[in-house]
Amino acid sequence: MDLQGAQGDVCCRVFPAILSEAAQQWYFKLTPRMFNSWKDFSSIFHAQFSSSRQLPLHLEDMVKVKQRPGEPLGAYISRFMTEATKVARVTEDGKLFAILGGIKVLGELWKDIRKNGPIDSMSDLLDHANGFIKLEEAIR
């Protein structure tokens, strides 16, 4: 609406069409003529719904994702990658740092990395981990 240069009254008329079902239910229960301006309405709306907004995660949140005891490597990597998609502005190096920090200490992949030297990229790690994932699946 801002890009189109719409004024307050137009915003108020179009706004309900873009709301989720829960927000529409809240909106249509409001008393008519309750607000005198778009600014008044906007502040009440934000107060009502801002707490339910999902906040973006950060690198620190990814570092907390650790391989659980007994969790297969493939499951850990999948869970990590799902969480990584929720993180705002993370570099590939940051992702690599976080995933390596979460791998089970003394697990086969961890031992191999310690023995053969560092991994340079996420794609190298995923390629390298694939062999260990296949080994785990064969053992199971």
Secondary structure by P-SEA (a helix, b strand, c coil): cccccccaaaaaaaccccccaaaaaaaaaccccccccaaaaaaaaaaaccccccccccaaaaaaccccccccaaaaaaaaaaaaaacccccaaaaaaaaaaacccccaaaaaaaaccccccaaaaaaaaaaaaaaaaaac
